[in-house]
Amino acid sequence: MRRIRSLVMAAAAVTLLAACQDEPTSPRAADPPAAPSPGQLDALFARAGEDFHVPASLLKAIGYVETRWQMVRGEQEFEGMPVAHGLMALKGDQLDRGATLAGVSVEAARTQPEANIRAAAALLGAYAEELKLNRADLGAWAPAVARYSRIQSPEGQASYVHQDVYAALREGVVGRSAGGGVLASLMPTRVTADFPQPSASLTTMSTDYAPAIWRPSPNYNARPTGDIGKVAMVIIHTCEGSYTSCWSWLTNSSAQASAHYVVNESGSEISQLVREADRAWHIAATYDCSLNSSVDCWRNGYSSNHFTVGIEHGGYASQTSFPTGQIDASAKLSCHLSQRYGIPRDKYHYVAHGQLQPYNRTDPGPNWPWTDYLNRINSHCGSTSIIVDSNNANNNSATGRFESSANWISTASSPGYYGSGYYYASTQAVSDPATFWFYLPAAATKTIDAWWTAGTNRSTTAPFVAYNASGSEVGRVSVNQQVNGGKWNALGTWSFSAGWNKVVLSRWTTSGYVVIADAIRVR
């Protein structure tokens, strides 16, 4: 199957903690659209379908394909492609027309689940009327589904209809919230779309990366000669739309944009659009090493397209979680790139689009699980290293997690942190550590590295203590966190047992300073 029809959707939660003078917290981001609650969506889909004479199952399938039933706030990823809004990913004039037909405000259709679904249902109802469809025949709705997609190419429309929306109808879907409650469910339905099938004769496989389908884009040119044209980094993007709409748009010459690869939402399919040897047009920014912890500053002023491979992912920078299958498939691809081009598997060489182009991009967004992603790349490449970040959204909960009391404050105020921020706490004679847990399937001797942001208010005797799975101390070291920030620092090599081991950063040292809990690496 090209799609995995299951979903665990994480709810976004942001806790704002009071800042101290040494480490002010980051400003709060704009409020996201209202998130649907467990048990709410089935009723909303049913009511909208009944009121506008549209099959509720069809509404559910489209919403799942477009957003995995998350209320998204799209941003501009490609010039000429309108941004998407809400659970049904309404775009451009769709949003305005759908809101008018449904009798709701454009703002409500953009930000409220019920209004968004009703606007989409009203729009699909209007398409059915204009196309003179048999509303009682689920398969006959296919031309309206194609129109809703806004995809222009016949091949893209056929894929969206048959292999996305109608595949969801045939296979069924259950969506769950972070707490495990059912957001919505779509029962499997025997149905055939009344629409031309994709052309099997057009399917060829990539010669660069065997699992990928070759869908060539005209939007590329040659890499420059010399060192500046050698592949050295990978840039991670989100399409700000569905997988099929993404590759369909980027294979259109009018897009004037491309990427080397696009990974679908379930991880079951990858498209290659540009050969790795060629220069895809995926980032509109010259390189500035100050945005990347002063790595490779000799590249400053050169187009980042010269020396990077771009990987797009079906989805949105504003979504609260990413499917495990997508993350894993992308990590396998990234391992291939690392091995082929000798790319270091770290946060400086696998970089967010928004990091290198911060003036108008944020993708892949704050919830991309960087630590888990890099751990997976290492795993697929045969490395046994485990990185545990201070942000659990970045961790694979099967191998690592972070814990601290409310006395530890989250921030991203000092540059050079690992992942998406770090925690700090004042030093004093209290037993209140920050704890990095890591799982080992068998006893092993491991070297522990730590990452922190340096500063003059940091402790010069920050105490790290390592324990095995039985709770016995196996090692202890004090480090100077006023220096050596923004890189891995070896703490020691110790023997750990099978199970959940831990490294703690204690606050119990000379008062008047702070200690920084950012990330550890187990190797």
Backbone torsions as a table, in degrees:
resi	resn	phi	psi	omega
1	MET	NA	140.8	-178.8
2	ARG	-80.7	-15.1	-179.8
3	ARG	-128.7	138.4	172.0
4	ILE	-93.5	116.3	-172.1
5	ARG	-92.2	57.1	173.1
6	SER	-142.3	155.6	-173.6
7	LEU	-155.9	131.5	168.1
8	VAL	-117.2	114.5	-173.6
9	MET	-102.8	122.7	-179.0
10	ALA	-85.4	138.1	175.6
11	ALA	-85.4	137.0	-179.9
12	ALA	-81.5	135.9	176.7
13	ALA	-139.6	127.5	-180.0
14	VAL	-120.7	122.7	178.6
15	THR	-107.1	121.6	178.9
16	LEU	-95.3	120.9	-178.5
17	LEU	-108.5	148.3	179.3
18	ALA	-62.0	141.0	-177.6
19	ALA	-96.5	150.5	172.4
20	CYS	-100.8	171.4	-174.1
21	GLN	-61.7	-35.6	-175.5
22	ASP	-73.3	-34.2	-172.4
23	GLU	-135.5	82.3	177.5
24	PRO	-66.1	143.3	178.9
25	THR	-78.0	160.6	179.8
26	SER	-70.2	152.7	178.0
27	PRO	-65.4	151.6	-178.5
28	ARG	-72.8	136.9	177.9
29	ALA	-75.4	164.7	178.8
30	ALA	-60.5	144.4	-179.4
31	ASP	-61.7	135.9	178.4
32	PRO	-78.3	168.7	173.4
33	PRO	-60.2	157.3	179.6
34	ALA	-61.0	133.8	-179.1
35	ALA	-89.4	141.4	176.3
36	PRO	-68.2	149.2	179.9
37	SER	-104.2	156.2	179.6
38	PRO	-53.7	136.5	178.9
39	GLY	82.9	-5.9	-174.9
40	GLN	-85.5	-40.9	-166.0
41	LEU	-69.3	-39.7	-179.2
42	ASP	-54.2	-45.0	-179.4
43	ALA	-66.7	-38.4	179.7
44	LEU	-66.1	-42.9	177.6
45	PHE	-63.8	-42.9	-178.7
46	ALA	-63.3	-44.3	-178.3
47	ARG	-66.6	-43.4	179.7
48	ALA	-65.2	-41.7	178.9
49	GLY	-61.6	-42.0	179.6
50	GLU	-66.9	-43.5	-176.1
51	ASP	-67.7	-31.9	-175.5
52	PHE	-114.2	12.7	174.1
53	HIS	56.0	49.3	177.9
54	VAL	-125.9	135.0	178.4
55	PRO	-57.1	125.5	179.9
56	ALA	-60.4	-35.0	179.3
57	SER	-63.4	-35.1	178.5
58	LEU	-67.9	-42.0	176.2
59	LEU	-59.2	-44.3	179.5
60	LYS	-61.8	-44.3	-177.6
61	ALA	-63.6	-42.2	178.8
62	ILE	-65.0	-44.9	179.6
63	GLY	-61.0	-39.9	178.7
64	TYR	-65.0	-46.0	-179.5
65	VAL	-62.2	-40.1	-175.5
66	GLU	-76.2	-40.9	-170.2
67	THR	-138.5	1.3	-170.9
68	ARG	56.4	32.6	177.3
69	TRP	61.8	36.0	172.8
70	GLN	-108.3	144.1	176.2
71	MET	-81.5	101.1	-174.0
72	VAL	-98.2	155.4	172.0
73	ARG	-120.5	94.9	-173.1
74	GLY	-67.5	159.9	172.6
75	GLU	-130.3	171.1	-177.8
76	GLN	-80.8	106.9	174.7
77	GLU	-95.8	-38.2	-179.9
78	PHE	-126.5	131.7	175.9
79	GLU	-61.4	134.4	179.4
80	GLY	93.6	-14.0	176.6
81	MET	-102.4	115.4	-177.9
82	PRO	-61.5	150.2	179.3
83	VAL	-74.2	154.0	-177.0
84	ALA	-100.3	150.2	-178.3
85	HIS	-134.4	131.4	168.7
86	GLY	77.8	-176.2	-175.4
87	LEU	-61.9	-30.7	-178.6
88	MET	-98.1	5.3	176.2
89	ALA	52.6	49.1	177.5
90	LEU	-69.8	136.0	-173.1
91	LYS	-127.7	140.2	170.4
92	GLY	52.3	-126.5	-177.6
93	ASP	-68.4	-18.4	174.4
94	GLN	-59.5	-44.4	-178.7
95	LEU	-61.6	-48.8	-177.9
96	ASP	-64.7	-47.7	-177.6
97	ARG	-68.0	-43.3	-179.6
98	GLY	-61.7	-42.5	179.0
99	ALA	-62.4	-43.1	179.8
100	THR	-62.2	-46.7	-178.8
101	LEU	-64.2	-34.0	-177.6
102	ALA	-85.3	-10.6	-179.1
103	GLY	73.5	31.8	176.8
104	VAL	-122.4	161.5	178.8
105	SER	-74.5	153.9	177.2
106	VAL	-60.5	-39.4	179.4
107	GLU	-63.2	-41.5	178.1
108	ALA	-65.9	-41.4	178.9
109	ALA	-64.7	-27.0	-180.0
110	ARG	-79.7	-32.0	-167.4
111	THR	-122.0	-13.5	-175.8
112	GLN	-113.3	128.9	-175.9
113	PRO	-54.5	-46.9	-176.8
114	GLU	-64.8	-46.6	-179.9
115	ALA	-64.3	-36.6	179.1
116	ASN	-64.7	-44.9	178.8
117	ILE	-65.0	-41.8	-179.1
118	ARG	-66.2	-38.4	177.7
119	ALA	-63.8	-40.6	178.2
120	ALA	-66.8	-40.7	179.4
121	ALA	-64.2	-42.8	178.9
122	ALA	-63.4	-39.1	179.1
123	LEU	-65.7	-45.9	178.1
124	LEU	-63.1	-37.3	176.3
125	GLY	-61.6	-40.4	178.0
126	ALA	-66.2	-40.1	177.1
127	TYR	-60.8	-42.5	-179.8
128	ALA	-60.9	-40.6	178.8
129	GLU	-64.6	-45.2	-177.8
130	GLU	-66.7	-34.5	-178.7
131	LEU	-89.8	-2.0	179.4
132	LYS	56.6	48.4	-177.9
133	LEU	-82.7	155.8	170.8
134	ASN	-83.6	101.0	-173.9
135	ARG	-64.2	-22.1	-178.3
136	ALA	-79.0	-12.6	-177.8
137	ASP	-104.5	109.2	-176.6
138	LEU	-59.5	-38.8	179.7
139	GLY	-66.3	-26.4	-177.8
140	ALA	-73.6	-12.8	179.6
141	TRP	-76.6	-4.4	-174.0
142	ALA	-55.7	-43.1	178.3
143	PRO	-61.6	-33.4	177.0
144	ALA	-69.5	-37.0	176.7
145	VAL	-62.5	-42.7	178.8
146	ALA	-62.0	-41.2	179.2
147	ARG	-66.0	-40.3	179.7
148	TYR	-60.4	-34.0	-176.5
149	SER	-65.0	-24.3	-175.7
150	ARG	65.1	10.2	176.8
151	ILE	-76.7	134.7	-176.3
152	GLN	-92.9	-35.1	-174.8
153	SER	-75.5	138.5	177.8
154	PRO	-58.2	-38.0	-179.3
155	GLU	-66.8	-40.3	177.7
156	GLY	-66.8	-41.8	177.2
157	GLN	-60.1	-44.5	-178.6
158	ALA	-62.7	-41.0	178.3
159	SER	-65.6	-44.2	-179.4
160	TYR	-60.9	-43.9	-177.3
161	VAL	-68.8	-56.5	-170.5
162	HIS	-80.4	-44.1	-169.4
163	GLN	-98.0	-6.5	176.2
164	ASP	-113.2	-76.3	-171.1
165	VAL	-68.3	-50.0	-176.5
166	TYR	-75.4	-23.8	171.7
167	ALA	-66.2	-39.3	176.6
168	ALA	-62.7	-40.0	178.2
169	LEU	-63.5	-42.8	-177.5
170	ARG	-70.9	-37.6	-172.9
171	GLU	-92.2	-25.6	-178.4
172	GLY	83.1	157.9	-176.3
173	VAL	-144.8	143.0	167.2
174	VAL	-127.5	123.0	178.3
175	GLY	-108.3	134.7	-177.6
176	ARG	-124.0	150.1	175.2
177	SER	-80.6	174.4	178.5
178	ALA	-60.9	-30.5	180.0
179	GLY	-82.5	-0.9	177.6
180	GLY	95.9	-7.3	178.1
181	GLY	-71.5	149.0	-179.8
182	VAL	-78.0	119.8	175.9
183	LEU	-76.3	-46.6	178.5
184	ALA	-163.4	160.3	177.3
185	SER	-139.3	147.1	179.0
186	LEU	-128.4	111.9	-178.6
187	MET	-73.8	143.7	178.2
188	PRO	-59.1	139.7	-178.2
189	THR	-132.6	132.2	174.4
190	ARG	-76.8	111.3	-176.8
191	VAL	-153.8	145.7	175.7
192	THR	-122.8	127.8	-179.1
193	ALA	-73.3	133.1	176.9
194	ASP	-84.9	77.9	-173.8
195	PHE	-160.7	148.0	179.7
196	PRO	-57.5	140.3	179.8
197	GLN	-76.8	156.3	172.1
198	PRO	-60.3	152.3	-178.0
199	SER	-82.6	107.2	-179.8
200	ALA	-61.6	-29.6	-177.7
201	SER	-67.3	-17.5	-178.7
202	LEU	-89.0	-5.2	-176.6
203	THR	-87.2	111.2	172.7
204	THR	-126.6	156.6	-176.5
205	MET	-98.8	154.4	-179.5
206	SER	-65.3	143.8	172.4
207	THR	-92.4	-11.1	175.7
208	ASP	-85.7	-44.4	-175.4
209	TYR	-137.4	105.4	-167.4
210	ALA	-53.6	-37.3	-178.8
211	PRO	-70.8	-12.2	-172.4
212	ALA	-89.3	147.2	173.3
213	ILE	-86.7	134.3	-178.7
214	TRP	-86.3	113.4	177.7
215	ARG	-128.8	86.2	-168.2
216	PRO	-65.7	137.9	173.2
217	SER	-104.1	143.0	175.2
218	PRO	-82.3	-2.8	-170.9
219	ASN	-94.4	76.5	179.7
220	TYR	-161.5	169.4	169.5
221	ASN	-150.3	-175.3	-176.8
222	ALA	-76.1	144.7	171.0
223	ARG	-69.7	149.9	176.0
224	PRO	-67.6	155.6	178.1
225	THR	-76.9	165.6	178.7
226	GLY	85.8	-173.7	-175.2
227	ASP	-61.4	-33.1	-176.7
228	ILE	-67.1	-19.8	179.5
229	GLY	-95.9	1.7	179.0
230	LYS	-82.4	135.3	-179.8
231	VAL	-62.5	123.7	-176.1
232	ALA	-135.1	-14.8	-177.8
233	MET	-144.4	160.7	174.0
234	VAL	-122.4	132.0	179.1
235	ILE	-108.5	128.1	-177.6
236	ILE	-97.0	127.5	-178.9
237	HIS	-124.8	160.8	161.1
238	THR	-115.4	144.2	-174.5
239	CYS	-70.5	-20.6	-169.0
240	GLU	59.3	37.9	178.5
241	GLY	178.9	-175.7	-179.0
242	SER	-76.5	161.2	-179.4
243	TYR	-55.1	-50.4	-175.7
244	THR	-66.3	-41.4	178.0
245	SER	-63.7	-29.6	-178.5
246	CYS	-69.2	-56.9	-178.2
247	TRP	-68.0	-29.6	177.9
248	SER	-64.5	-43.1	-179.5
249	TRP	-68.5	-42.3	-174.2
250	LEU	-75.6	-11.2	174.2
251	THR	-95.7	8.5	178.0
252	ASN	-99.2	129.1	-176.5
253	SER	-62.4	-27.9	-179.0
254	SER	-71.2	-15.7	-179.4
255	ALA	-67.9	-33.3	-177.2
256	GLN	52.8	34.5	177.5
257	ALA	-153.2	158.8	179.5
258	SER	-162.5	-176.8	171.2
259	ALA	-152.9	162.7	177.1
260	HIS	-73.0	-40.1	-176.8
261	TYR	-138.2	154.4	170.6
262	VAL	-132.5	129.2	-178.4
263	VAL	-107.6	130.8	-178.3
264	ASN	-77.4	171.7	-169.5
265	GLU	-65.9	-34.0	-178.9
266	SER	-90.0	-13.3	-175.7
267	GLY	85.7	4.7	-176.9
268	SER	-83.2	-11.2	179.4
269	GLU	-149.1	142.2	174.7
270	ILE	-129.8	137.0	173.5
271	SER	-108.7	138.5	169.7
272	GLN	-105.3	129.2	-176.1
273	LEU	-108.9	-27.8	-178.5
274	VAL	-136.9	138.4	176.8
275	ARG	-61.5	145.3	179.9
276	GLU	-60.4	-30.8	-179.5
277	ALA	-70.5	-16.6	-178.1
278	ASP	-100.8	167.3	-174.8
279	ARG	-98.8	102.9	175.6
280	ALA	-76.5	155.6	-178.8
281	TRP	-102.4	79.1	-171.9
282	HIS	-117.3	-9.8	177.8
283	ILE	-142.3	128.1	-176.9
284	ALA	-99.7	57.8	-178.0
285	ALA	-148.9	141.2	169.3
286	THR	-80.8	152.7	-175.3
287	TYR	-72.5	136.9	177.2
288	ASP	-134.4	107.0	-172.9
289	CYS	-65.4	-18.2	177.9
290	SER	-66.2	-18.7	176.8
291	LEU	-87.4	-3.9	-174.7
292	ASN	-136.6	45.7	174.8
293	SER	53.8	36.2	175.3
294	SER	60.6	33.1	176.6
295	VAL	-89.2	133.1	175.9
296	ASP	54.4	52.4	-177.5
297	CYS	-65.4	-17.3	176.9
298	TRP	-65.8	-15.1	177.9
299	ARG	-83.9	-7.0	-176.4
300	ASN	-52.5	135.2	177.3
301	GLY	89.9	-13.5	176.6
302	TYR	-89.3	149.5	175.1
303	SER	-59.8	133.3	178.4
304	SER	-66.3	-19.2	177.1
305	ASN	-66.2	-24.2	-175.8
306	HIS	-58.4	-40.7	-166.7
307	PHE	-125.0	16.9	-176.5
308	THR	-121.2	158.7	166.4
309	VAL	-110.4	133.1	-179.5
310	GLY	-103.3	128.7	176.1
311	ILE	-116.9	114.1	173.2
312	GLU	-88.8	152.1	178.7
313	HIS	-131.9	131.1	173.2
314	GLY	-56.1	125.4	-177.7
315	GLY	139.6	-167.8	-168.9
316	TYR	-136.9	147.5	176.5
317	ALA	-64.6	-23.8	-176.8
318	SER	-90.4	-3.5	-177.0
319	GLN	-72.3	154.3	-171.9
320	THR	-86.5	-15.3	179.3
321	SER	-157.2	162.3	177.8
322	PHE	-122.8	139.5	-178.9
323	PRO	-60.7	139.0	-179.5
324	THR	-58.1	-39.6	-179.5
325	GLY	-61.3	-39.0	178.7
326	GLN	-66.9	-45.2	179.6
327	ILE	-60.8	-43.0	-177.1
328	ASP	-68.9	-42.4	178.8
329	ALA	-63.4	-40.4	177.9
330	SER	-65.7	-38.7	178.9
331	ALA	-64.3	-37.4	176.1
332	LYS	-62.5	-43.5	176.6
333	LEU	-61.4	-43.8	-179.6
334	SER	-65.7	-33.9	174.3
335	CYS	-62.5	-44.1	176.3
336	HIS	-55.6	-45.0	-179.4
337	LEU	-66.5	-40.5	178.9
338	SER	-61.3	-45.1	-178.0
339	GLN	-70.9	-36.3	-176.9
340	ARG	-72.6	-36.5	-173.1
341	TYR	-115.3	4.3	179.9
342	GLY	66.7	34.5	-178.7
343	ILE	-78.8	124.6	176.1
344	PRO	-59.9	138.7	-176.1
345	ARG	-91.5	73.6	-179.2
346	ASP	-144.4	175.4	-173.7
347	LYS	-71.4	-9.8	179.4
348	TYR	-90.0	-16.1	-177.0
349	HIS	-118.1	-10.6	166.1
350	TYR	-116.1	104.8	-162.4
351	VAL	-126.1	145.5	177.1
352	ALA	-74.2	141.9	172.6
353	HIS	-53.4	-46.8	-178.7
354	GLY	-64.3	-25.2	178.9
355	GLN	-69.5	-40.5	-177.7
356	LEU	-90.8	-11.9	178.2
357	GLN	-134.2	59.3	-169.0
358	PRO	-73.2	-13.4	-175.9
359	TYR	-73.3	-20.0	177.9
360	ASN	-151.2	15.8	177.5
361	ARG	-138.7	147.3	174.8
362	THR	-126.0	-8.3	-173.9
363	ASP	-65.1	149.2	7.4
364	PRO	-84.4	12.9	173.1
365	GLY	93.9	170.5	-174.2
366	PRO	-70.7	-15.2	-176.0
367	ASN	-104.1	8.5	171.8
368	TRP	-65.9	127.5	-172.0
369	PRO	-83.4	78.4	-171.3
370	TRP	-59.2	-45.6	-176.6
371	THR	-66.0	-45.2	176.5
372	ASP	-60.6	-41.1	-179.4
373	TYR	-61.3	-48.6	179.5
374	LEU	-66.6	-37.1	175.5
375	ASN	-60.6	-41.7	180.0
376	ARG	-67.5	-39.7	176.0
377	ILE	-58.6	-48.3	179.1
378	ASN	-60.2	-41.8	-179.4
379	SER	-63.1	-45.9	179.7
380	HIS	-66.2	-25.6	177.7
381	CYS	-89.6	5.6	175.0
382	GLY	91.5	4.5	178.7
383	SER	-85.5	144.9	179.1
384	THR	-101.6	9.6	179.8
385	SER	-64.1	144.2	174.5
386	ILE	-124.2	129.7	173.4
387	ILE	-110.1	131.2	177.2
388	VAL	-115.4	117.8	-178.4
389	ASP	-94.2	161.0	176.9
390	SER	-77.4	-9.7	174.0
391	ASN	-106.0	111.2	-175.5
392	ASN	-65.5	-18.3	175.2
393	ALA	-63.5	-22.4	179.4
394	ASN	-89.8	-8.0	-173.9
395	ASN	-99.1	153.4	166.9
396	ASN	-88.0	112.4	-172.7
397	SER	-63.1	-14.7	178.5
398	ALA	-77.6	-18.4	-176.2
399	THR	-124.2	-16.8	-178.5
400	GLY	-164.2	150.8	176.4
401	ARG	-156.1	160.2	-178.8
402	PHE	-120.5	141.7	177.2
403	GLU	-137.0	144.4	172.7
404	SER	-159.1	162.5	175.4
405	SER	-80.6	174.4	178.6
406	ALA	-68.8	-9.0	177.5
407	ASN	-75.4	-15.9	176.3
408	TRP	-88.6	130.1	-171.8
409	ILE	-108.2	130.8	179.5
410	SER	-84.2	137.3	179.0
411	THR	-158.0	167.5	172.4
412	ALA	-138.2	29.9	-170.1
413	SER	-75.6	-30.3	179.6
414	SER	-99.8	133.3	-179.7
415	PRO	-69.7	163.8	176.5
416	GLY	92.0	11.0	179.9
417	TYR	-78.8	161.3	175.2
418	TYR	-90.5	144.4	176.7
419	GLY	70.7	-123.5	-173.8
420	SER	-122.0	18.7	178.6
421	GLY	147.1	-168.0	-177.5
422	TYR	-157.3	174.5	177.0
423	TYR	-117.1	151.8	173.9
424	TYR	-141.5	159.4	176.4
425	ALA	-153.4	152.9	179.5
426	SER	-74.1	149.0	178.6
427	THR	-82.0	137.1	174.8
428	GLN	-169.8	168.9	-175.4
429	ALA	-81.3	71.1	178.0
430	VAL	-135.9	152.0	176.3
431	SER	-94.1	88.5	-174.1
432	ASP	-148.3	68.5	-172.9
433	PRO	-83.0	163.0	163.2
434	ALA	-94.7	134.6	-170.0
435	THR	-121.1	128.1	173.6
436	PHE	-105.7	110.8	178.9
437	TRP	-94.7	142.5	174.4
438	PHE	-143.8	144.8	-174.9
439	TYR	-104.0	131.5	174.3
440	LEU	-118.3	128.4	179.6
441	PRO	-71.5	-19.9	178.5
442	ALA	-147.2	157.7	178.0
443	ALA	-59.5	141.8	-177.9
444	ALA	-161.7	155.5	171.8
445	THR	-92.8	124.3	-173.9
446	LYS	-130.1	147.0	170.9
447	THR	-93.6	132.8	179.8
448	ILE	-105.9	126.7	173.3
449	ASP	-111.6	152.0	176.4
450	ALA	-128.0	151.9	179.8
451	TRP	-123.3	136.5	175.2
452	TRP	-148.6	167.4	171.4
453	THR	-98.9	129.7	-176.8
454	ALA	-82.6	156.6	177.9
455	GLY	-176.2	159.8	-175.7
456	THR	-71.1	-18.3	179.7
457	ASN	-92.6	5.4	-178.9
458	ARG	-79.7	155.6	176.7
459	SER	-70.0	142.1	173.2
460	THR	-90.6	-2.4	-179.7
461	THR	-135.1	46.4	-179.3
462	ALA	-65.5	119.8	-172.2
463	PRO	-92.4	116.2	172.0
464	PHE	-101.7	134.2	-179.8
465	VAL	-129.8	132.3	-179.2
466	ALA	-106.2	139.0	179.5
467	TYR	-129.9	147.6	174.2
468	ASN	-86.3	-177.6	-173.6
469	ALA	-67.0	-20.5	178.1
470	SER	-87.0	-3.5	178.8
471	GLY	93.3	5.0	179.0
472	SER	-83.8	137.1	178.0
473	GLU	-68.5	133.6	179.7
474	VAL	-119.3	-9.7	179.9
475	GLY	-174.5	154.9	-178.6
476	ARG	-152.0	141.7	178.1
477	VAL	-154.4	146.6	173.0
478	SER	-109.0	135.9	-176.3
479	VAL	-126.0	157.3	177.9
480	ASN	-95.0	105.2	-178.0
481	GLN	-87.0	8.6	172.9
482	GLN	-81.6	-11.5	-178.3
483	VAL	-132.3	170.3	174.2
484	ASN	60.5	34.6	177.2
485	GLY	-78.2	160.5	175.8
486	GLY	70.9	27.0	177.6
487	LYS	-160.0	168.1	177.2
488	TRP	-79.0	136.3	178.4
489	ASN	-126.2	123.9	-178.4
490	ALA	-69.1	129.3	176.8
491	LEU	-93.6	-39.4	-178.0
492	GLY	164.3	170.4	178.2
493	THR	-119.2	121.9	-173.1
494	TRP	-138.2	163.5	180.0
495	SER	-94.7	125.2	-179.6
496	PHE	-116.9	158.6	-179.3
497	SER	-102.4	169.3	176.7
498	ALA	-65.6	142.0	179.1
499	GLY	112.6	-156.9	-176.2
500	TRP	-89.8	106.3	174.6
501	ASN	-96.0	172.4	-179.0
502	LYS	-152.4	154.8	169.8
503	VAL	-124.8	126.3	-178.8
504	VAL	-113.1	145.2	170.5
505	LEU	-106.7	115.5	-176.5
506	SER	-88.4	154.6	173.0
507	ARG	-93.6	-5.6	-170.7
508	TRP	-83.3	84.9	176.8
509	THR	-157.3	-173.0	-175.5
510	THR	-50.2	127.6	-176.6
511	SER	-73.8	164.5	178.3
512	GLY	98.8	6.5	-178.1
513	TYR	-132.1	-176.8	170.4
514	VAL	-125.4	155.5	172.2
515	VAL	-114.9	146.9	-172.0
516	ILE	-113.4	118.9	175.2
517	ALA	-105.4	105.4	-175.3
518	ASP	-115.4	-64.1	-179.6
519	ALA	-162.1	156.1	170.0
520	ILE	-126.7	157.6	174.5
521	ARG	-125.7	134.0	178.8
522	VAL	-110.5	119.0	-176.7
523	ARG	-140.3	NA	NA
